[in-house]
Amino acid sequence: MPVDITPEAFDALVDAALDEIPDELARLVRNVVVLVEEEPPEGEPDDLLGLYDGVALTERSDAWLPELPDRIFLYRGPLTDMCDDLDDLVEEIRITVVHEVAHHFGIDDDRLHDLGYA
């Protein structure tokens, strides 16, 4: 049974997960916005929890000039659907935030899996 939560309360859980990122890492995250969408875009798996859309720091050169910010998407529907209760949802949001921020730092899915964030 999906977790029943208002969009505002869900956003607050995302904010809390972002606040848990250690300051020494958070300072390195630049030109990134975090957005919550209800569902993944068409063409993506229905159970996609999050998505990083941008250029990883490891792929940028000194000459790289961003036009738009990188984006991290969290998908409320799949996250609430997969969780049995609020505690599960808090943990899945935390894992998804860490996973997508890690992509910003150039960490791939295989390494995230090894670390327990995939």
KALINJO-V246334 format. One record per residue. RES is the residue in one letter. OMEGA is omega in whole degrees, -180 to 180 (* if undefined). NEAR is the number of other C-alpha atoms within 8 Angstrom. Layout:
res=RES omega=OMEGA near=NEAR
res=RES omega=OMEGA near=NEAR
//
This chain:
res=M omega=-179 near=5
res=P omega=176 near=9
res=V omega=179 near=11
res=D omega=-177 near=5
res=I omega=179 near=7
res=T omega=176 near=6
res=P omega=180 near=6
res=E omega=179 near=6
res=A omega=177 near=8
res=F omega=179 near=10
res=D omega=179 near=9
res=A omega=177 near=8
res=L omega=176 near=10
res=V omega=178 near=11
res=D omega=180 near=8
res=A omega=178 near=8
res=A omega=178 near=12
res=L omega=179 near=9
res=D omega=180 near=7
res=E omega=178 near=6
res=I omega=-179 near=9
res=P omega=-177 near=7
res=D omega=-178 near=6
res=E omega=175 near=6
res=L omega=-178 near=8
res=A omega=179 near=8
res=R omega=-178 near=7
res=L omega=180 near=6
res=V omega=-178 near=8
res=R omega=175 near=5
res=N omega=179 near=7
res=V omega=173 near=9
res=V omega=177 near=8
res=V omega=-177 near=8
res=L omega=175 near=8
res=V omega=175 near=9
res=E omega=-179 near=9
res=E omega=-176 near=7
res=E omega=175 near=9
res=P omega=179 near=12
res=P omega=178 near=5
res=E omega=-179 near=4
res=G omega=176 near=4
res=E omega=178 near=7
res=P omega=-180 near=6
res=D omega=-177 near=7
res=D omega=177 near=7
res=L omega=-176 near=10
res=L omega=-178 near=11
res=G omega=-178 near=11
res=L omega=172 near=9
res=Y omega=179 near=12
res=D omega=-179 near=8
res=G omega=179 near=8
res=V omega=-179 near=8
res=A omega=180 near=10
res=L omega=-179 near=8
res=T omega=-179 near=6
res=E omega=-177 near=7
res=R omega=174 near=9
res=S omega=178 near=5
res=D omega=-179 near=4
res=A omega=-177 near=5
res=W omega=178 near=6
res=L omega=-178 near=4
res=P omega=174 near=5
res=E omega=179 near=4
res=L omega=178 near=5
res=P omega=168 near=9
res=D omega=-178 near=11
res=R omega=170 near=11
res=I omega=178 near=14
res=F omega=169 near=12
res=L omega=-175 near=13
res=Y omega=-174 near=14
res=R omega=-177 near=12
res=G omega=179 near=8
res=P omega=179 near=12
res=L omega=-180 near=13
res=T omega=180 near=12
res=D omega=-174 near=10
res=M omega=-174 near=7
res=C omega=-179 near=13
res=D omega=-178 near=10
res=D omega=-176 near=8
res=L omega=178 near=8
res=D omega=176 near=6
res=D omega=-179 near=9
res=L omega=178 near=13
res=V omega=-179 near=10
res=E omega=-180 near=8
res=E omega=176 near=10
res=I omega=179 near=12
res=R omega=-180 near=11
res=I omega=-179 near=10
res=T omega=177 near=12
res=V omega=179 near=13
res=V omega=-179 near=10
res=H omega=-176 near=11
res=E omega=176 near=12
res=V omega=178 near=10
res=A omega=176 near=11
res=H omega=177 near=11
res=H omega=179 near=13
res=F omega=176 near=9
res=G omega=179 near=10
res=I omega=-176 near=9
res=D omega=-176 near=8
res=D omega=180 near=7
res=D omega=180 near=7
res=R omega=177 near=8
res=L omega=176 near=13
res=H omega=178 near=9
res=D omega=-178 near=7
res=L omega=179 near=7
res=G omega=-179 near=6
res=Y omega=179 near=10
res=A omega=* near=9
//
